[in-house]
């Protein structure tokens, strides 16, 4: 297949909603010489509700700067499938993507014929297998894999030889698939935990309890580092990293304490004075702290000297941390893919004080009321959209539904007369942006586009044209 036919093929597939399981992709990878080669590659798997992409990006950049040729697998993509697969920070080119997907498609079809009980690979499994094939051909020395959904049945969990796992946090999202309580969702996220393989997490108490049940059930002890002071979300400050450790021997604890002293003195203290100036969102601070904790296992493995050179690499990687659609400024607007309640809360805290006008749209399976509860107060306005675009219209919450929900919240809080909730229900993103910029009612406010990565994608497309 050429590139155009490859994209048409991928677009023609749909994410699977069949009974979840890893048998198919695990068997496929076991029978693939490529997957066996990855067993010798240092591999990190990153799961969690929010912050997976940013944490994956930072870890991949740290590994690259530390001398590893590094593969990165992420999702979702915004403008092109190529974004999902990268080596040393460069997205896979069109020719290589077409080659990898064509190869996996042929193998998948033969596999399905030979194993009718398992069948052909799903959409996400095709993408993962193509990434594995590309990484092996590129002879990478490290790989960072972002979990697609959940963890227990996510295809990334079938990749052999994972050396480190990260669960950024656990909160309410994808409840129709993962469960309707934080405990149930945590149990799914904890499915990436493996016997004897270290875990780093910033999960809160309720979720962490479920995670530790999985840890304790493992046949080999799992070293765990947990970030406790996630209050960094609001104020980076100069406080030391507050952690809890489990199943780590005394010698390793001593090395970890030395590493933490180094990070706090040479990295955190330097970042504290410049995070806002550097335009890094407040919510990225927890992601940064989690990634730096995880990086201990890389430093410890390589016996990397804790010196000014390593500190400079860490500082540079953090300051250059830029992840599309996460607190990104495009044409004077802040664009953020926050699409669940904790993501909305983190976005609102990062926006700080002052008047805010949201251009907002979301999918119908999201917690609309919870998201708007976090975003709206007396200093905010809302312009509602019905999301449009590829495969979106039948799943989108309508502008009318969004307006009704926002008005209900505003009335409950007795702020309805103080905020503007736009009731022109025929707006698309272009007209909404035009309205926000020209209407004097919105003058002087920060303009924020959020609620869905579909809106982020539309903003990126507009910025390119």
C-alpha positions in Angstrom: 0.0 0.0 0.0 1.1 3.6 -0.6 0.6 6.2 2.1 -2.9 7.3 0.9 -4.1 3.7 0.8 -2.6 3.1 4.2 -4.5 6.0 5.7 -7.7 4.9 3.9 -7.2 1.4 5.3 -6.7 2.6 8.9 -9.6 5.0 8.6 -11.7 2.1 7.5 -11.0 0.1 10.6 -12.9 1.0 13.8 -11.8 0.7 17.5 -13.0 -2.7 18.7 -15.8 -3.0 21.2 -15.6 -6.8 21.4 -14.9 -8.7 24.6 -11.6 -7.4 25.8 -8.5 -9.7 25.9 -4.8 -9.9 25.1 -4.8 -13.4 23.7 -4.7 -12.3 20.0 -2.1 -9.5 20.2 0.1 -11.5 22.7 0.0 -14.5 20.4 0.7 -12.4 17.3 3.7 -10.7 19.0 5.0 -14.0 20.3 5.1 -15.4 16.8 6.7 -12.2 15.4 10.5 -12.1 15.3 10.2 -8.3 15.7 8.6 -8.5 19.0 11.2 -11.0 20.3 13.9 -8.4 19.4 12.2 -5.8 21.7 12.8 -8.1 24.6 16.4 -6.7 24.7 15.3 -3.1 24.6 14.7 -0.9 27.7 11.0 -0.4 27.7 8.7 1.9 29.8 4.9 1.6 29.8 3.0 4.7 30.9 -0.7 4.4 31.9 -3.1 6.6 33.9 -6.1 8.8 33.4 -4.5 12.1 32.6 -0.9 13.2 31.9 0.1 10.0 30.0 1.1 11.8 26.8 3.2 14.5 28.5 4.9 12.0 30.8 5.7 9.7 27.9 7.1 12.6 25.9 9.3 13.8 28.7 10.6 10.2 29.5 11.4 9.6 25.8 13.3 12.9 25.5 15.3 12.2 28.7 16.2 8.7 27.3 17.2 10.2 24.0 19.4 12.9 25.6 20.9 10.2 27.8 22.2 8.4 24.8 19.5 5.9 24.0 18.0 5.7 20.5 14.4 5.9 21.6 11.1 4.9 20.1 7.9 6.5 21.3 4.3 5.2 20.8 1.4 7.6 21.8 -2.2 8.3 21.1 -4.4 9.9 20.1 -3.0 11.6 17.1 -4.3 15.0 16.2 -3.5 15.6 12.5 -1.8 12.4 11.2 -1.3 8.8 12.2 2.4 9.5 11.9 2.3 11.3 15.2 1.7 8.0 17.0 5.1 6.5 16.1 8.4 8.4 16.6 12.1 7.7 16.9 14.3 10.2 18.7 11.5 12.7 18.6 10.9 12.5 14.8 7.5 11.2 13.6 7.6 8.2 11.3 7.7 9.3 7.6 4.9 8.5 5.2 6.9 5.8 3.4 7.9 4.0 6.6 4.4 4.2 8.0 3.0 2.7 4.8 5.6 -0.1 4.8 5.0 -1.0 8.5 1.2 -1.0 8.3 1.3 -2.9 5.0 3.5 -5.6 6.5 1.4 -5.9 9.6 -1.8 -6.0 7.6 -0.5 -8.9 5.5 0.7 -10.7 8.6 -2.6 -10.0 10.4 -4.7 -11.5 7.5 -2.6 -14.7 7.5 -2.8 -14.8 11.3 -6.6 -14.5 11.1 -6.8 -17.3 8.5 -4.6 -19.6 10.6 -6.2 -18.7 13.9 -9.9 -18.2 13.3 -10.5 -18.5 17.0 -8.5 -15.3 17.5 -9.1 -13.5 14.2 -7.3 -10.5 12.6 -5.8 -7.7 14.6 -8.0 -4.8 15.7 -7.3 -1.1 14.7 -5.2 -0.4 17.8 -3.4 -3.7 17.6 -2.4 -2.9 14.0 -1.0 0.4 15.0 1.0 -1.1 17.9 2.4 -3.9 15.8 3.4 -1.4 13.2 5.2 0.6 15.9 7.0 -2.5 17.1 8.1 -3.4 13.6 9.4 0.1 13.0 11.3 0.3 16.3 13.0 -3.0 15.6 14.0 -1.9 12.0 15.4 1.3 13.4 17.4 -0.6 16.0 16.2 1.5 19.0 17.7 0.9 22.4 14.7 2.2 24.4 11.0 2.5 23.9 8.3 4.4 25.8 4.7 3.1 25.3 1.6 5.1 26.2 -1.3 3.0 27.2 -4.3 3.5 24.9 -7.2 2.7 27.3 -7.2 1.2 30.8 -4.3 -1.1 31.1 -5.3 -4.6 31.9 -6.5 -5.4 28.4 -4.6 -2.7 26.5 -2.5 -4.0 23.6 0.7 -2.3 25.0 0.5 -4.7 28.0 1.3 -7.6 25.6 4.6 -6.1 24.6 7.4 -8.4 26.0 10.3 -7.2 28.2 8.8 -4.1 29.9 11.3 -2.8 32.4 9.4 0.0 34.2 5.7 0.9 34.5 4.2 4.3 35.4 0.6 5.1 36.4 0.3 8.8 36.4 -3.0 9.1 38.2 -6.4 7.5 38.3 -9.7 9.4 38.0 -13.2 9.2 36.4 -13.1 8.8 32.7 -14.2 6.2 30.1 -16.6 4.9 32.9 -18.7 3.1 30.3 -15.7 0.8 29.6 -13.5 0.9 32.7 -16.1 1.0 35.5 -18.2 3.5 37.3 -16.0 4.0 40.4 -12.5 5.1 40.9 -11.6 1.8 42.5 -12.8 -0.2 39.5 -10.9 2.1 37.1 -7.8 1.8 39.3 -8.0 -2.0 39.0 -8.0 -1.7 35.3 -5.1 0.7 35.2 -3.2 -1.6 37.6 -3.3 -4.3 34.9 0.0 -3.0 33.6 1.8 -4.0 36.8 4.2 -6.9 36.3 6.0 -9.2 38.8 9.3 -7.7 39.9 9.0 -4.7 37.6 9.3 -1.3 39.2 6.2 1.0 39.3 6.1 4.8 39.8 2.7 6.5 40.4 1.1 9.7 41.6 -2.3 8.0 42.3 -4.3 9.3 45.2 -5.3 7.3 48.3 -8.5 5.6 47.0 -6.8 4.5 43.7 -3.5 3.6 45.3 -5.2 1.2 47.7 -6.5 -0.8 44.6 -3.1 -0.5 43.0 -1.3 -1.9 46.1 -3.7 -4.9 46.2 -2.5 -5.8 42.7 1.1 -5.2 43.7 0.8 -7.5 46.8 -0.8 -10.3 44.7 2.3 -10.4 42.4 4.5 -13.6 42.7 7.6 -11.4 42.8 8.0 -8.1 44.9 7.2 -5.0 42.8 9.3 -1.9 43.8 7.0 1.0 44.1 7.7 4.8 44.3 4.6 6.9 45.0 4.6 10.7 44.7 2.5 12.0 47.6 2.6 15.8 47.4 0.6 16.2 44.2 -0.2 19.7 45.6 2.5 20.7 43.1 -0.4 21.0 40.8 -1.2 24.3 42.4 2.1 25.6 43.7 5.5 24.2 42.6 7.2 26.0 45.5 10.5 24.8 47.0 9.2 21.9 49.0 11.0 18.6 48.7 9.5 15.7 46.7 7.4 13.8 49.3 7.3 10.1 48.4 6.5 6.7 49.8 8.4 3.6 48.8 7.5 0.0 49.0 9.5 -3.2 48.3 12.8 -1.4 47.8 15.9 -2.7 49.5 18.0 -0.5 51.7 20.9 -0.2 49.3 18.5 1.0 46.6 16.8 3.4 49.1 20.1 5.0 49.8 20.7 5.6 46.1 17.2 6.9 45.7 17.7 9.4 48.5 20.9 10.6 46.9 19.0 11.0 43.5 16.1 12.9 45.2 18.5 15.3 46.8 20.1 15.9 43.5 16.8 16.4 41.7 15.5 18.8 44.3 18.6 20.9 44.5 19.7 21.0 40.9 16.4 20.6 39.0 13.3 21.4 41.1 14.7 24.5 42.7 15.7 25.9 39.3 12.3 25.1 37.7 10.4 26.6 40.6 11.5 30.1 39.7 10.7 29.7 36.0 7.7 27.4 35.4 5.2 30.2 34.8 7.7 32.3 32.8 8.5 29.3 30.6 4.7 28.9 29.9 4.5 25.4 31.4 1.0 24.6 32.7 0.6 24.1 36.4 -0.8 20.6 35.9 2.4 19.6 34.1 4.3 20.0 37.4 2.9 16.6 38.7 3.7 15.0 35.3 7.3 16.4 35.5 7.7 15.2 39.1 6.4 11.7 38.2 8.7 11.4 35.1 11.7 12.5 37.1 10.9 9.9 39.8 10.6 7.3 37.1 13.9 8.3 35.6 15.7 7.2 38.8 15.5 3.7 37.5 17.2 4.7 34.3 19.9 6.6 36.1 20.4 3.8 38.6 20.5 1.1 35.8 23.3 3.1 33.9 25.0 4.3 37.0 24.8 7.8 35.5 26.9 10.4 37.4 24.7 12.9 39.3 26.4 16.0 38.0 25.8 19.3 36.3 25.6 17.6 32.9 22.7 15.5 33.9 21.0 18.4 35.6 21.4 20.5 32.5 19.8 17.7 30.4 16.9 17.4 32.8 16.2 21.1 32.9 16.4 21.5 29.2 14.0 18.5 28.6 11.5 19.9 31.0 11.7 23.5 29.7 11.2 22.2 26.2 8.3 20.0 27.1 5.6 20.9 24.7 2.8 18.5 23.9 0.3 19.4 21.2 -3.1 20.2 22.6 -2.0 20.5 26.2 -2.1 24.1 27.3 -0.8 25.1 23.8 -1.1 28.7 22.6 -2.3 28.9 19.0 -3.1 32.3 17.4 -3.6 33.9 20.8 -5.9 31.2 22.2 -5.0 28.6 24.9 -5.9 25.2 23.4 -6.2 22.2 25.7 -7.7 18.7 25.2 -9.1 18.6 28.8 -12.1 16.3 28.3 -12.9 14.9 31.8 -13.5 16.5 35.2 -10.0 16.2 36.7 -8.5 17.5 33.4 -10.9 20.5 33.5 -9.9 21.1 37.1 -6.2 21.1 36.3 -6.8 23.4 33.3 -8.8 25.9 35.4 -6.0 26.0 38.0 -3.4 26.5 35.4 -5.3 29.5 33.9 -5.0 31.5 37.1 -7.0 34.6 37.7 -8.7 37.0 35.3 -11.6 36.8 32.9 -11.9 33.6 30.8 -14.0 32.9 27.7 -14.3 29.2 26.9 -15.1 27.9 23.4 -16.3 24.4 24.4 -17.6 21.2 22.9 -17.4 17.6 24.0 -18.6 14.1 23.3 -21.9 12.9 24.7 -20.3 10.1 26.7 -18.3 12.6 28.8 -19.2 14.0 32.2 -20.5 17.3 30.9 -21.9 18.5 34.2 -18.7 17.6 36.1 -16.5 19.3 33.5 -18.5 22.5 33.5 -18.7 22.5 37.3 -14.9 22.8 37.3 -14.6 25.4 34.5 -17.4 27.9 35.3 -17.4 30.7 37.9 -18.4 34.3 37.9 -15.3 35.3 35.9 -16.0 33.0 33.0 -18.0 33.0 29.8 -19.0 30.1 27.6 -19.5 29.7 23.8 -20.9 26.3 23.2 -20.3 24.2 20.0 -21.6 20.9 18.6 -18.4 19.1 17.6 -18.3 18.2 14.0 -15.8 16.3 12.0 -14.7 12.7 11.2 -16.9 10.2 13.0 -17.8 12.9 15.5 -21.3 14.1 14.8 -23.3 11.1 16.1 -21.3 11.1 19.4 -21.2 14.8 20.2 -23.1 16.6 22.9 -25.2 19.3 21.2 -24.6 23.0 21.8 -28.1 23.2 23.1 -27.3 20.5 25.7 -24.1 22.2 26.7 -25.9 25.6 27.1 -28.7 24.0 29.2 -26.2 22.3 31.5 -24.1 25.5 31.9 -27.2 27.6 32.7 -28.3 25.1 35.3 -24.9 25.3 37.0 -24.9 29.1 36.8 -28.3 29.3 38.3 -27.3 27.0 41.1 -24.4 29.2 41.9 -26.4 32.4 41.5 -24.0 33.8 38.9 -26.2 33.6 35.8 -26.5 37.3 35.5 -22.7 37.7 35.8 -21.6 35.5 33.0 -22.4 35.1 29.3 -23.5 31.8 28.0 -23.7 32.0 24.2 -27.0 30.7 22.9 -26.3 31.0 19.1 -26.5 27.3 18.5 -25.4 27.3 14.8 -21.8 28.3 15.5 -18.8 26.3 14.2 -15.3 26.8 15.5 -14.4 29.5 13.0 -17.5 31.6 13.7 -17.1 31.0 17.5 -13.5 32.3 17.4 -14.7 35.3 15.3 -17.4 36.0 17.8 -15.1 35.8 20.8 -12.6 38.2 19.2 -15.0 40.8 17.9 -17.8 40.9 20.4 -17.0 43.5 23.1 -18.7 41.4 25.7 -15.6 39.1 25.6 -13.0 41.8 25.4 -10.0 41.5 27.7 -10.6 37.8 28.6 -8.4 34.8 28.0 -9.7 32.8 25.1 -9.6 29.0 25.8 -10.6 26.2 23.4 -11.3 23.0 25.3 -13.5 20.0 25.9 -12.3 17.6 23.2 -9.2 16.7 21.1 -11.5 17.1 18.1 -11.5 20.9 18.8 -7.7 20.8 19.3 -7.4 19.1 15.9 -9.6 21.8 14.3 -7.5 24.6 15.9 -4.3 23.0 14.6 -5.7 22.7 11.1 -6.7 26.3 11.2 -3.3 27.4 12.3 -1.8 25.6 9.3 -4.1 27.3 6.8 
